[in-house]
Amino acid sequence: MAENSRMRERPGPEEPEPRRPRPDIRLDIDDREQLLRIIAENFASESHANRLLSRIGYPSRLIPNRPDDGTPEDWWDLIFAQLEAGRVELGFTRLLEHAVREYRGNVRLFEIFERYLPNSQTPETAEAQGSPRCHVSVRAQNEQERAEAFETIRRLGLNPEEEFSTDYVVIYAVSSADSSFVRAQMDQTDLPWTVASPDAGHYLLHTLFVQGPDGSRLRLRDTPAAVTLETLASEVMATRYPGQDPQAVRETVVNRVHDNGEQERMNPQHTLEEAEVPDGAQVQIAFDSRAGGTPPSAAWEDAIARAANQISGFARQQRIRLTTNRPYLPTRYDLLFTKPSFGPRPPGSPDSPPTRIDRHKVRLLLLDGFPNHPPDVFWLTPFFHPNVFPNYDCEASRTKPLAKGLVCLGELATGWYPGMDLTEVCRVILDMAAYRNYDVFGVSSADLSQRPHVNFYDPEAAMWAVEHEKEITEMGGSALLPVLTIPPTVFRTSIEVIDQGRS
């Protein structure tokens, strides 16, 4: 009994102390307001915001509805109130960590991160201590494109794991640390991609402003920091001058424009991260100037004068009414002419045939990049054509109003050279009006279920043209000419035209 008593008195193992939750950060008033504005700006859309909330463990049942008359900042203010009430463990800590993972290039956001989470590691630092992996950024703007991108990369044996996605981009961690190998694998795909090596940042720059050599201003959305300045310049120039490789005519340079207006030449081989380009920065793409060449102003005036003679001569010959922005050295021409053609379908009648039209007004712009680059051409009267961006009321024209009527000059732009006769451009315009010149990339009348590729400026017009070759031929138009295109092997950024530049 004594032995048993001593055994009962022997103290047992100590009970572990209950787990104490790690305290969340507490933002002061000014930082709270600044973080609210940053998050509301960078995660403005409902889909993007919900993906962020899911990653930080925010219960979906607590996500408030968005009022029709509210702003993203009003909605995020409700979310912040829930985080302050402790609805999510470490809510603000996780919010900051995940927001910085996506947009580390945002200087204000990163300053708040470092102030409140000084001991936290960036994703790159954490990976360097673990198993290093490359990251692949793919342009994908909906769930179907994200699923297709994942499956494509999976079939390459790269075992992708989605790190995060926005409304424009999805970023995957892949199983290889060899960036050359990953690039070689991705080259086999049709995806628009870029690869970040294990020691490089795989974050995005939410907004970049780019000024082209013609004075146009562009806004780029969710550009990977791993994209090189050379690739960025090519993307922008290809957007302003579809089908044209600017390096084939005149080299371009990329300058960083600082807040005080000073410009700094950047190495085109550097990535945005290596060049330390922050979110919201302004970049200028300009033509390289070399000593000993012809003064640009004199060469430009000669080209403008020569173009005026060519365009006015063609207009007289074809009985085209011509108006210009000024009598001497005009840079804007409005061509008014008649030609039987097709206009947009009646409003609210997507299954109706296009209307018959015969009056056209087309604007031809000789911007500062001329004559090294072809003119910009815009159809001003409503027109239904595969290679003209919709200038009638539809989702595309409402989404990108500044692109209304933009004309793709096709092979004429691809083969452009500074001495080309503007008569050829005018002739293409007339042929397009009569449907004697149009390209449909990769669409076959044998498979009408296939949708036109994104090469089309007006996919609906492209599909209609495939299905109604006979009607076009009866009007005097030409049969379809298939055009082979090279699949993109680099990342395509989202570019929005803010203004068209000087005209």
C-alpha positions in Angstrom: 0.0 0.0 0.0 2.9 2.4 0.9 4.5 1.7 -2.5 1.2 2.4 -4.3 0.8 5.6 -2.3 4.2 6.8 -3.4 3.3 6.0 -7.0 0.1 8.0 -6.7 2.0 11.0 -5.3 4.6 11.0 -8.2 3.9 14.0 -10.3 2.8 13.3 -13.9 4.1 14.9 -17.1 3.4 18.6 -17.4 0.4 19.5 -19.4 1.3 21.6 -22.5 0.2 25.2 -22.2 -2.7 26.0 -24.4 -1.7 27.5 -27.8 -1.8 31.2 -27.8 -2.8 32.8 -31.1 -0.2 35.0 -32.6 -1.3 38.6 -32.4 -2.3 40.4 -35.6 -0.6 43.7 -36.5 -2.4 46.9 -35.5 -2.4 49.6 -38.1 -2.4 53.2 -37.1 -5.0 55.5 -38.7 -2.9 56.9 -41.4 -1.5 53.5 -42.5 -4.9 52.0 -42.4 -6.2 54.6 -44.8 -3.2 54.3 -47.1 -3.4 50.5 -47.1 -7.1 50.7 -47.8 -6.6 52.9 -50.9 -3.8 50.7 -52.2 -5.8 47.4 -51.8 -8.9 49.0 -53.3 -6.9 50.2 -56.3 -5.0 47.0 -56.9 -7.8 44.6 -56.1 -10.7 46.6 -57.5 -12.6 43.8 -59.3 -14.8 41.5 -57.4 -13.1 38.3 -58.8 -9.6 39.5 -58.0 -10.6 40.6 -54.5 -12.3 37.3 -53.8 -9.2 35.4 -54.8 -7.2 37.4 -52.4 -9.7 36.9 -49.6 -9.8 33.2 -50.2 -6.0 33.0 -49.8 -6.0 34.8 -46.4 -8.7 32.5 -45.1 -11.6 35.0 -45.1 -14.9 33.1 -44.8 -16.9 33.3 -48.0 -20.1 33.6 -46.0 -18.9 36.9 -44.5 -18.0 38.6 -47.8 -20.4 41.5 -48.1 -22.3 42.2 -51.3 -21.1 45.0 -53.5 -23.7 47.9 -53.7 -24.3 49.2 -57.2 -23.6 52.7 -56.2 -20.5 52.0 -54.0 -16.8 52.1 -54.8 -14.2 49.4 -54.4 -12.8 51.5 -51.5 -16.2 51.5 -49.7 -16.5 47.7 -50.1 -12.9 47.1 -48.9 -13.7 49.3 -45.9 -16.3 46.8 -44.8 -13.7 44.0 -45.2 -11.2 46.0 -43.1 -13.8 46.4 -40.3 -14.3 42.6 -40.3 -10.5 42.1 -40.0 -10.3 44.5 -37.2 -13.1 42.6 -35.4 -10.9 39.5 -35.6 -13.0 37.5 -38.0 -9.8 36.1 -39.6 -6.8 35.0 -37.6 -3.9 37.2 -38.5 -6.2 39.0 -41.0 -4.1 42.1 -41.7 -0.8 40.1 -41.4 -1.9 37.7 -44.1 -3.5 40.5 -46.2 -0.2 42.4 -46.3 1.9 39.3 -47.0 -0.3 38.1 -49.9 -0.7 41.6 -51.4 3.1 42.1 -51.4 3.5 38.7 -53.0 1.5 40.0 -56.0 2.6 43.7 -56.1 5.9 44.0 -54.4 6.8 46.8 -56.9 4.3 49.1 -55.2 6.5 51.3 -53.1 3.9 52.5 -50.7 2.6 48.9 -50.1 6.2 47.6 -49.5 6.9 50.4 -47.1 3.9 49.4 -45.0 4.9 45.8 -45.2 8.5 46.5 -43.9 7.2 48.8 -41.2 4.8 46.3 -39.7 6.3 43.0 -40.7 10.1 43.7 -40.6 11.0 40.0 -39.9 8.8 38.5 -42.6 10.5 37.0 -45.7 9.7 37.8 -49.2 8.6 34.8 -51.3 12.0 34.8 -53.1 14.0 34.8 -49.9 11.9 31.9 -48.4 12.3 29.8 -51.6 16.0 30.4 -51.6 16.2 28.7 -48.2 14.0 25.8 -49.4 13.6 24.1 -52.7 14.3 26.7 -55.5 11.8 26.7 -58.4 11.2 28.8 -61.5 8.0 30.7 -61.9 6.0 30.9 -65.2 3.7 33.9 -65.8 0.9 33.3 -68.3 -1.6 35.8 -69.7 -5.0 34.4 -68.8 -8.1 36.5 -68.4 -10.8 33.9 -67.4 -11.1 30.5 -65.7 -11.1 28.6 -69.0 -7.8 30.2 -70.1 -6.3 29.5 -66.6 -7.4 25.9 -66.8 -5.9 25.5 -70.3 -2.7 27.1 -69.2 -2.4 24.8 -66.2 -3.1 21.7 -68.3 -0.6 22.7 -71.0 2.2 23.3 -68.5 1.3 20.0 -66.7 1.7 18.1 -69.9 5.2 19.4 -70.2 6.1 17.6 -67.0 6.7 20.9 -65.1 4.1 20.1 -62.3 2.7 23.6 -62.0 1.3 24.9 -58.7 -0.7 28.1 -58.9 0.8 30.8 -56.7 -1.8 33.5 -57.4 -3.8 34.9 -60.3 -5.3 38.3 -61.2 -7.8 39.3 -63.9 -5.0 39.3 -66.4 -2.2 36.9 -65.3 -1.7 33.6 -63.5 1.6 32.7 -62.0 2.7 29.1 -61.5 5.6 27.7 -59.5 7.1 24.8 -61.6 9.2 21.8 -60.6 12.4 22.9 -62.3 15.0 25.4 -61.1 16.7 25.5 -64.6 15.2 28.6 -66.3 16.8 27.7 -69.7 15.1 24.3 -69.6 11.7 25.8 -68.6 12.0 28.4 -71.4 12.7 25.7 -73.9 9.7 23.7 -72.7 7.4 26.8 -72.8 8.7 27.6 -76.4 6.7 24.5 -77.5 3.4 26.0 -76.5 1.1 28.7 -77.9 0.8 30.4 -74.5 1.9 34.0 -73.9 4.4 33.5 -71.1 7.5 34.7 -69.3 9.8 32.8 -67.0 11.4 34.1 -63.7 14.4 32.2 -62.4 14.4 31.1 -58.8 16.4 34.1 -57.6 14.3 36.6 -59.5 11.1 38.3 -58.4 7.8 36.8 -59.7 5.6 39.7 -58.7 3.6 41.9 -61.0 3.6 45.7 -61.7 -0.1 46.6 -61.5 0.2 49.7 -63.7 2.9 51.0 -66.0 2.5 54.1 -68.2 4.4 54.1 -71.5 4.8 56.9 -74.0 5.6 55.8 -77.6 7.8 57.7 -80.1 4.6 59.1 -81.7 3.5 60.7 -78.4 0.8 58.2 -77.7 0.3 57.2 -74.1 -0.4 53.6 -73.0 -1.4 51.9 -69.8 -0.1 48.4 -69.2 -1.8 46.1 -66.6 -0.2 43.4 -64.5 3.1 43.2 -66.2 5.5 40.6 -64.7 8.7 42.1 -63.2 10.6 39.3 -65.0 9.8 40.8 -68.5 12.8 42.5 -70.1 12.6 46.1 -71.3 13.4 44.9 -74.8 10.3 42.6 -74.8 8.2 45.4 -73.3 9.3 47.8 -76.1 8.6 45.2 -78.8 5.1 44.6 -77.3 4.3 48.3 -77.2 5.6 49.0 -80.7 3.7 46.0 -82.1 0.5 47.3 -80.6 1.0 50.8 -82.0 2.2 49.4 -85.4 0.5 46.0 -85.8 2.7 43.5 -87.6 5.7 45.9 -87.7 9.1 45.0 -86.2 10.5 48.4 -85.2 14.1 47.1 -84.9 14.0 46.3 -88.7 13.7 50.0 -89.5 15.2 52.0 -86.7 16.4 50.9 -83.3 14.5 52.0 -80.2 15.7 52.9 -76.8 13.8 52.7 -73.5 14.0 55.6 -71.0 12.7 55.8 -67.4 10.9 59.1 -66.9 11.3 60.3 -63.3 8.9 62.5 -61.4 10.9 65.6 -62.1 10.7 64.9 -65.8 14.3 63.8 -66.2 14.9 60.8 -68.3 17.3 57.9 -67.7 18.5 55.5 -70.4 17.9 51.9 -69.3 19.6 48.6 -70.4 17.1 46.9 -72.7 18.4 43.5 -71.6 17.4 44.1 -68.0 14.1 43.0 -66.6 11.8 45.5 -65.0 13.0 44.2 -61.6 16.7 44.6 -62.5 16.0 48.1 -63.8 14.2 48.9 -60.5 11.1 50.1 -62.2 8.4 50.6 -59.6 4.6 50.2 -59.9 3.0 53.3 -61.5 6.3 54.4 -63.2 6.4 56.1 -66.6 8.6 54.7 -69.4 9.3 56.3 -72.7 10.1 54.3 -75.9 12.0 56.5 -78.4 13.9 56.1 -81.6 17.7 56.0 -81.2 19.4 59.2 -82.4 22.9 58.8 -83.9 25.4 61.6 -84.7 26.0 62.4 -88.4 22.5 61.4 -89.6 20.0 63.5 -91.4 18.2 65.9 -88.9 15.0 64.2 -88.0 12.9 67.4 -88.5 14.1 67.9 -92.1 13.6 64.2 -92.9 10.2 64.2 -91.4 9.1 67.4 -93.3 10.3 65.9 -96.6 8.3 62.7 -95.9 5.2 64.6 -94.9 5.4 66.7 -98.0 5.9 63.7 -100.3 3.0 61.9 -98.6 0.7 64.9 -99.2 1.4 64.8 -102.9 0.8 61.0 -103.1 -2.5 61.1 -101.1 -3.9 64.1 -102.8 -3.0 62.7 -106.3 -4.7 59.4 -105.5 -7.8 61.2 -104.1 -8.2 63.3 -107.3 -7.8 60.2 -109.5 -10.4 58.2 -107.5 -12.8 61.1 -107.0 -12.3 60.9 -103.2 -13.3 63.9 -101.1 -10.3 64.8 -99.0 -10.0 67.1 -95.9 -6.8 67.7 -93.9 -6.0 69.3 -90.5 -3.9 72.0 -92.1 -3.0 73.2 -95.6 0.8 73.0 -95.1 2.4 69.7 -94.2 -0.8 68.0 -93.1 -0.6 65.0 -90.8 -4.3 64.1 -90.7 -6.4 63.1 -93.8 -10.1 62.3 -93.8 -11.1 60.4 -96.9 -14.8 60.4 -97.8 -15.9 58.1 -100.6 -18.7 55.7 -101.7 -18.3 51.9 -102.1 -20.9 49.2 -101.7 -20.1 47.3 -98.5 -21.4 45.9 -95.1 -22.2 47.8 -92.0 -23.0 46.5 -88.4 -26.0 44.4 -87.7 -29.1 46.3 -86.4 -28.9 47.0 -82.6 -30.3 44.1 -80.6 -30.2 41.7 -83.5 -27.1 39.5 -83.2 -28.4 36.9 -85.7 -29.4 39.4 -88.4 -27.3 39.9 -91.5 -25.1 43.0 -91.6 -26.7 46.1 -93.1 -25.8 47.3 -96.6 -23.8 50.6 -96.7 -22.0 52.6 -99.4 -20.7 55.7 -97.6 -17.3 55.7 -95.9 -15.1 58.1 -93.9 -11.6 57.0 -93.1 -8.9 58.9 -91.2 -5.3 58.5 -92.0 -2.7 59.8 -89.4 0.9 60.4 -90.0 2.3 60.4 -86.5 5.8 61.3 -85.3 7.1 57.8 -86.0 6.4 58.3 -89.8 8.0 57.5 -92.2 9.8 54.8 -90.3 6.5 53.3 -89.4 3.3 53.1 -91.4 0.4 55.6 -90.8 -2.4 54.8 -88.3 -5.7 54.3 -90.1 -9.2 54.6 -88.4 -12.6 53.9 -90.0 -14.9 56.7 -88.7 -18.2 55.5 -90.2 -19.8 52.3 -88.9 -18.2 49.4 -90.7 -18.4 45.6 -90.4 -15.0 44.1 -91.4 -12.7 41.4 -89.9 -9.6 43.7 -89.9 -11.3 46.8 -88.5 -11.8 47.2 -84.7 -15.5 47.5 -84.1 -16.6 51.2 -84.3 -20.2 50.5 -83.6 -21.9 49.9 -80.3 -20.8 46.5 -78.9 -18.9 45.1 -75.9 -15.5 45.5 -77.6 -16.0 49.1 -78.5 -17.4 50.0 -75.1 -14.4 48.3 -73.4 -11.8 50.0 -75.6 -13.3 53.1 -77.0 -10.0 54.6 -78.1 -9.4 51.7 -80.4 -12.7 52.2 -82.3 -12.2 51.8 -86.1 -8.5 51.0 -85.9 -7.5 49.3 -89.2 -5.1 46.4 -89.5 -3.0 47.0 -92.6 -1.8 43.4 -92.6 1.1 42.6 -95.0 1.4 46.3 -96.0 2.4 47.1 -92.4 4.6 44.0 -92.2 6.6 45.0 -95.3 6.5 48.7 -94.6 9.7 50.7 -95.4 10.2 54.5 -95.1 10.0 55.2 -98.9 6.7 53.4 -99.5 4.2 55.2 -101.6 1.1 56.3 -99.6 -0.9 55.5 -102.7 -0.7 51.8 -101.7 -2.2 52.6 -98.3 -5.1 54.5 -99.9 -5.7 51.6 -102.4 -5.8 49.1 -99.5 -8.5 51.3 -97.8 -10.7 51.2 -100.9 -10.2 47.5 -101.3 -11.1 46.9 -97.7 -14.3 48.9 -98.2 -15.3 46.7 -101.1 -14.2 43.5 -99.2 -11.5 42.9 -101.8 -8.9 42.8 -99.1 -9.4 41.0 -95.8 -7.6 38.4 -93.8 -9.0 35.6 -91.7 -6.3 34.0 -89.6 -6.7 30.3 -88.9 -10.5 30.0 -89.6 -11.7 27.4 -92.0 -15.1 27.3 -93.6 -14.9 23.5 -93.2 -15.1 24.0 -89.4 -17.4 26.8 -88.6 -17.4 25.9 -84.9 -13.9 27.2 -84.6 -13.8 30.8 -83.3 -11.5 33.3 -84.8 -8.2 33.9 -83.0 -7.4 37.1 -81.1 -5.6 38.3 -84.2 -9.0 39.6 -85.4 -10.0 43.1 -84.7 -13.6 42.1 -85.2 -14.2 38.4 -84.5 -17.9 38.5 -85.4 -17.2 40.0 -88.8 -14.4 37.4 -89.4 -16.8 34.5 -88.7 -19.5 36.1 -90.8 -17.1 36.5 -93.7 -16.1 32.8 -93.5 -19.8 31.7 -93.6 -20.8 34.1 -96.4 -18.0 33.9 -99.0 -20.6 33.6 -101.8 -22.4 36.8 -100.8 -19.1 38.7 -100.7 -18.0 37.3 -104.1 -21.3 38.3 -105.6 -20.8 41.9 -104.4 -17.4 41.9 -106.1 -15.3 41.0 -103.1 -12.5 38.4 -103.1 -12.4 34.9 -101.7 -10.6 34.2 -98.4 -6.9 34.0 -98.5 -5.5 31.9 -95.6 -2.7 33.6 -93.7 -0.2 31.6 -91.6 0.8 33.1 -88.3 3.6 32.3 -85.9 2.4 31.4 -82.4 3.5 33.8 -79.7 6.4 32.6 -77.5 6.7 35.5 -75.2 4.5 37.2 -72.7 1.8 39.5 -74.1 1.0 42.3 -71.7 -2.4 44.0 -71.5 -2.0 47.3 -73.2 -4.7 50.1 -73.2 -4.4 53.2 -75.3 -4.9 56.4 -73.2 -4.5 58.8 -76.1 -3.4 58.5 -79.7 -0.6 61.1 -79.6 -0.3 64.1 -81.9 -2.1 64.2 -85.2 
